[in-house]
């Protein structure tokens, strides 16, 4: 589902043209669009440097140590297993990992959700749709149902869960929930990405697991949406249906009615809501020939699920970044140089470098992406929300600025969204 870029149904193309509303202006108009009104993040309470993780697991292989220490990651929030009487980390069977996923998902998820609602100037009782995203564990009932029970959210709250889509899933969820928001103006929706990456790992002293274990961290990110209702003077539908000429007291015809009408939005967002951008458009690109480049599957030797990252991923992502961004901007009249803010998934040093090179970005453009990678590692689906929060805290976004959100993950997939402040 994508947010429609068309005007209200009763406005036919000829009428829009007569009113001076071009396709491009309609695409970029914030009229009736979902708007981001809050964001919040959380992470597990224990923080480790890369050196501390290596020491915790007694890793001495120089090749593996090099992977950790040259990752552009300084620290990560992780929930490591306890130590035994000999000071060695205990093994965690798959069942224990699933228990950890559930516990951490509820703890981090609740913290991120409350932080998001606070920034939006909203209360838990205002929530009308909750979409939870995760790929680090499977639960039935899902995280949304568990949080509704644990936090006492209204039992009539609409909900959805997106499970197993990987690091790109935050934007997939935002796409779906933006559609819900547009169909339910004035109602508060939240996308909550919860990734307990400490509950999805394998240790076998191979380079395959070393890359994964050097990269991911625990984190949760929440983003709140609301679409302000649009009011249209009651005379307009009557004029359009009457089809008159508008002379000598006759009702206006469709074109004249549109040209003579001003459309307004009711500012029906919570009083304390932050001034976030409107969501204008989404674009996706899946690369079926690279479907096996990122996998989370069963490792028979380990007796648990294990994630695999192909070394060619940065090149796959880089080669398709330009394609999907050009598709995103098509029909808007915008060029890449018109984008003021780039919020790219913190997928790893080489992935970020590939995006920068192929899109012609500067290091400043991805400062929050690299900053999140440095301080948290890759927190999977919620990574771009950590970057968005930093952008808001920086206070540089101005009305009229455009931004591009970009995530990538298994499929292999790139997801993008165009927003405007």
C-alpha positions in Angstrom: 0.0 0.0 0.0 1.2 3.5 -0.8 -0.1 6.9 0.1 -2.1 8.2 -2.8 -0.5 11.1 -4.6 -3.8 12.0 -6.3 -6.2 14.8 -5.2 -9.7 14.0 -3.8 -11.8 11.8 -6.0 -14.3 14.5 -7.1 -11.5 16.6 -8.5 -11.1 15.5 -12.1 -7.9 16.3 -14.0 -9.4 19.0 -16.1 -10.7 20.8 -13.0 -7.3 20.5 -11.3 -5.6 22.0 -14.4 -8.1 24.8 -14.4 -7.3 25.5 -10.8 -3.6 25.7 -11.6 -2.8 22.5 -9.7 -0.3 20.5 -11.8 0.6 16.8 -11.2 3.9 17.9 -9.6 2.2 20.4 -7.2 -0.3 17.8 -6.2 2.4 15.2 -5.6 4.3 17.6 -3.3 1.3 19.1 -1.5 0.9 18.3 2.2 -2.9 18.6 1.9 -4.4 15.6 3.5 -1.1 13.8 4.0 0.0 11.8 7.0 2.4 13.8 9.1 5.1 12.6 11.4 4.4 14.1 14.8 6.7 12.3 17.2 9.6 9.9 17.5 11.2 8.0 20.4 14.0 5.5 20.8 15.3 3.0 23.4 18.1 0.6 23.8 19.1 -2.2 26.2 20.8 -0.7 29.3 24.2 -2.4 29.0 26.7 -0.9 26.7 29.9 -2.6 25.3 32.8 -1.4 23.2 33.9 -3.7 20.4 37.0 -4.6 22.4 34.8 -5.6 25.4 32.7 -7.8 23.3 35.8 -9.6 21.9 37.1 -10.0 25.4 33.8 -11.2 26.7 33.7 -14.1 24.3 37.5 -14.8 24.4 37.9 -14.1 20.7 41.6 -14.0 19.8 41.5 -14.8 16.0 43.2 -11.8 14.4 40.9 -11.9 11.4 37.8 -11.8 13.5 39.2 -9.1 15.7 40.0 -7.0 12.7 36.3 -7.3 11.5 35.2 -5.9 14.9 37.7 -3.2 15.3 37.4 -1.8 11.7 33.6 -1.7 11.6 33.3 2.1 12.4 31.4 1.0 15.5 32.6 2.2 18.9 29.9 0.8 21.1 26.7 -1.2 21.1 23.8 -1.8 23.5 23.7 -5.6 24.0 22.3 -8.1 26.4 25.0 -10.7 26.7 24.6 -14.1 28.5 25.7 -14.5 32.1 29.0 -16.1 32.9 29.6 -19.5 34.5 31.9 -20.3 37.5 34.9 -20.2 35.2 34.1 -16.7 33.9 33.0 -17.9 30.5 29.8 -16.8 28.8 27.0 -19.3 29.1 25.6 -20.9 25.9 22.0 -19.8 25.1 19.8 -22.4 23.4 17.2 -21.2 20.9 14.5 -21.3 23.6 16.4 -19.0 25.9 17.0 -16.6 23.0 13.2 -16.5 22.2 12.6 -15.7 25.9 15.2 -12.9 25.7 13.6 -11.5 22.6 10.2 -11.4 24.2 11.5 -9.8 27.4 13.6 -7.2 25.6 10.9 -6.4 23.0 8.4 -5.5 25.7 10.9 -3.5 27.8 12.5 -1.5 24.9 9.2 -1.3 23.0 7.4 0.3 25.9 10.2 2.8 26.6 10.4 3.9 22.9 6.6 4.1 22.7 6.3 6.3 25.7 9.1 8.5 24.5 7.4 8.9 21.1 4.0 9.8 22.7 5.7 12.3 24.9 7.3 14.0 21.9 4.0 13.9 20.1 2.2 15.5 23.0 -0.1 12.5 23.2 -1.3 10.0 25.7 -1.5 6.2 25.5 -5.3 6.6 25.4 -5.0 8.5 22.2 -3.5 5.6 20.3 -5.7 4.1 17.6 -3.4 2.0 15.6 -0.2 0.2 16.7 2.1 -1.5 14.1 5.0 -3.5 15.6 8.0 -4.6 13.5 10.6 -7.2 14.4 12.9 -9.7 12.8 14.8 -11.0 15.9 12.2 -13.4 17.2 8.8 -15.0 16.4 5.9 -14.6 18.9 2.2 -15.5 18.7 0.4 -13.5 19.9 2.6 -10.8 18.4 4.3 -7.9 20.1 1.4 -5.5 19.4 -1.0 -7.8 21.3 1.4 -8.3 24.2 2.0 -4.5 24.5 -1.7 -3.8 24.5 -2.1 -6.2 27.4 1.0 -5.1 29.3 0.5 -1.3 29.0 -3.3 -1.3 29.2 -3.8 0.1 25.7 -7.5 0.4 24.7 -8.6 -3.1 23.6 -10.3 -1.5 20.5 -6.9 -0.2 19.2 -6.3 -1.4 15.7 -3.0 -3.3 15.3 -0.7 -5.0 12.9 2.6 -6.9 13.1 5.3 -7.0 10.4 7.6 -9.9 11.2 10.7 -11.2 9.4 11.2 -8.6 6.7 14.6 -7.5 8.1 16.3 -4.1 8.3 14.1 -2.5 5.6 10.9 -3.3 7.4 10.6 0.0 9.2 9.8 1.8 6.0 7.5 -1.0 4.8 5.5 -0.5 8.0 5.5 3.3 7.6 4.1 2.8 4.1 1.3 0.6 5.4 0.5 2.8 8.4 0.6 6.0 6.3 -2.2 4.4 4.3 -4.2 3.7 7.5 -3.6 7.2 8.7 -4.8 8.8 5.4 -7.9 6.7 5.7 -8.5 7.7 9.3 -7.8 11.4 9.6 -7.5 12.8 13.1 -6.5 9.4 14.6 -3.1 8.7 16.1 -1.0 5.8 14.7 2.4 4.5 15.8 5.0 2.3 14.1 7.2 0.6 16.6 10.3 -1.2 15.5 11.7 -3.5 18.2 14.9 -5.5 17.5 16.6 -7.5 20.2 19.6 -8.5 18.1 21.3 -10.1 21.2 18.5 -12.7 20.9 19.4 -13.6 17.3 23.1 -14.7 17.1 25.3 -17.7 16.7 29.0 -18.1 17.8 31.1 -20.5 15.8 34.4 -18.7 15.3 33.8 -18.4 11.5 34.0 -15.2 9.4 30.3 -15.8 8.5 29.1 -15.2 12.1 31.9 -12.7 12.9 30.5 -10.1 10.4 27.1 -10.4 11.9 28.2 -10.4 15.5 30.4 -7.3 15.0 27.5 -5.3 13.5 24.2 -5.5 15.3 22.9 -3.9 18.5 19.7 -3.9 20.5 17.3 -1.1 19.9 13.7 0.1 19.5 12.3 3.1 17.6 8.8 4.5 17.5 7.3 7.0 15.1 3.9 8.7 15.4 1.6 9.7 12.5 -1.5 11.7 12.1 -3.4 13.0 9.1 -5.2 16.3 9.7 -8.8 16.3 8.4 -9.4 18.3 5.3 -12.4 20.5 5.1 -14.1 21.5 1.8 -16.9 24.0 1.6 -20.2 22.3 1.3 -21.0 24.3 -1.8 -18.3 22.7 -3.8 -19.7 19.1 -4.1 -23.1 20.7 -4.9 -21.6 22.9 -7.6 -19.7 20.0 -9.1 -22.7 17.7 -9.2 -24.9 20.5 -10.6 -22.5 21.2 -13.4 -23.8 24.8 -13.9 -21.9 27.6 -15.6 -21.8 29.9 -12.6 -23.5 32.8 -14.4 -26.5 34.8 -13.3 -26.7 33.0 -9.9 -26.3 29.5 -11.4 -24.1 27.1 -9.5 -20.5 27.0 -10.6 -19.4 24.2 -12.9 -16.6 21.8 -11.8 -13.7 23.8 -13.1 -14.9 27.1 -11.7 -15.7 25.6 -8.4 -12.3 24.2 -8.0 -10.6 27.4 -9.1 -12.7 29.4 -6.6 -12.2 27.1 -3.6 -9.5 27.3 -1.0 -8.8 23.9 0.8 -7.8 24.1 4.4 -6.5 21.6 6.9 -7.8 21.5 10.5 -4.8 21.5 12.8 -6.1 18.5 14.7 -2.8 17.1 16.0 -2.0 16.9 19.7 -1.2 20.2 21.3 2.4 19.3 22.1 3.2 17.6 18.8 6.5 18.4 17.2 6.5 19.9 13.7 7.5 16.9 11.7 7.4 16.4 7.9 4.4 15.2 5.8 4.9 11.9 4.0 4.5 12.5 0.3 5.6 9.3 -1.5 7.2 5.9 -1.3 9.3 3.9 -3.8 10.6 0.3 -3.6 13.2 -1.8 -5.4 13.5 -5.5 -4.9 16.5 -7.4 -6.4 15.3 -11.0 -6.8 18.7 -12.1 -8.2 20.2 -11.2 -4.8 17.5 -12.9 -2.8 20.1 -15.1 -0.9 22.5 -12.2 -0.1 20.9 -11.6 3.3 19.3 -14.6 5.1 18.1 -15.6 8.5 17.8 -19.4 8.5 18.3 -22.5 10.6 21.8 -23.6 11.4 21.7 -27.3 12.0 25.2 -27.4 13.5 24.3 -24.6 16.0 20.8 -25.7 16.7 19.5 -22.2 16.2 18.7 -19.5 13.6 21.7 -17.7 12.1 22.0 -14.6 10.0 24.1 -14.6 6.8 25.4 -11.5 5.1 27.0 -11.8 1.7 30.2 -9.7 1.2 28.8 -8.4 -2.0 25.8 -6.7 -0.3 27.4 -3.2 -0.4 27.8 -3.4 -4.1 24.3 -4.7 -4.6 22.8 -1.9 -2.6 25.0 0.7 -4.1 24.2 -0.3 -7.7 20.4 0.0 -7.0 20.4 3.1 -4.7 20.3 5.5 -7.7 17.5 3.6 -9.4 15.1 3.6 -6.5 15.8 7.3 -5.6 15.3 8.4 -9.2 12.0 6.5 -9.1 11.0 8.2 -5.8 11.7 11.7 -7.3 10.0 11.0 -10.6 7.1 13.2 -11.3 7.9 15.6 -8.4 10.1 18.0 -10.3 12.8 17.5 -7.7 16.4 16.6 -8.2 18.7 14.9 -5.7 20.3 18.2 -5.1 17.0 19.5 -3.8 17.0 17.1 -0.9 18.1 18.7 2.3 18.1 15.7 4.6 19.1 12.1 4.0 18.2 9.5 6.6 19.8 6.3 5.5 19.8 3.0 7.3 22.9 2.4 9.3 23.6 -0.9 7.6 27.3 -1.0 8.0 30.3 1.1 7.0 30.7 -0.4 3.5 26.9 -0.2 2.8 26.8 3.5 3.8 29.9 4.2 1.7 28.3 2.5 -1.3 25.1 4.7 -1.0 27.2 7.9 -0.6 29.3 7.2 -3.7 26.4 6.1 -5.9 24.1 9.0 -4.9 26.8 11.6 -4.9 26.2 12.5 -1.2 28.6 14.1 1.2 29.7 12.8 4.6 27.7 15.6 6.1 24.6 14.2 4.4 24.9 10.9 6.3 26.3 12.3 9.6 23.4 10.9 11.6 23.6 7.6 9.8 27.2 7.2 10.6 26.7 8.6 14.1 24.0 6.0 14.9 26.3 3.2 13.5 29.1 4.5 15.7 27.1 4.6 18.9 24.6 1.8 18.5 25.7 -0.4 15.6 23.0 -1.6 13.2 19.7 -1.8 15.2 18.0 -3.2 12.2 14.5 -1.9 11.2 14.6 1.0 13.6 18.0 2.4 12.6 16.5 5.2 10.5 14.4 6.4 13.4 17.4 6.9 15.5 18.8 9.1 12.7 15.5 10.9 12.4 15.5 11.6 16.2 19.0 13.1 15.9 18.0 15.3 13.0 15.1 16.7 15.0 17.4 17.3 18.1 19.8 19.1 15.8 17.0 21.6 15.0 18.1 22.4 11.4 15.1 21.2 9.4 13.1 24.2 8.0 9.6 24.5 6.6 9.8 23.6 2.9 12.8 21.3 3.3 12.6 17.9 1.6 14.0 14.7 3.0 14.6 11.1 1.8 14.3 8.1 4.1 16.1 5.0 2.9 16.3 1.5 4.3 17.6 -1.8 2.8 17.4 -5.4 3.8 16.7 -9.0 2.8 15.0 -9.7 -0.6 17.3 -7.9 -1.4 15.3 -4.8 -1.0 15.6 -1.0 -0.9 12.8 1.1 0.5 12.5 4.9 0.2 10.1 7.7 1.3 10.0 11.3 0.4 9.0 13.8 3.1 8.5 17.5 3.4 8.7 19.8 6.4 
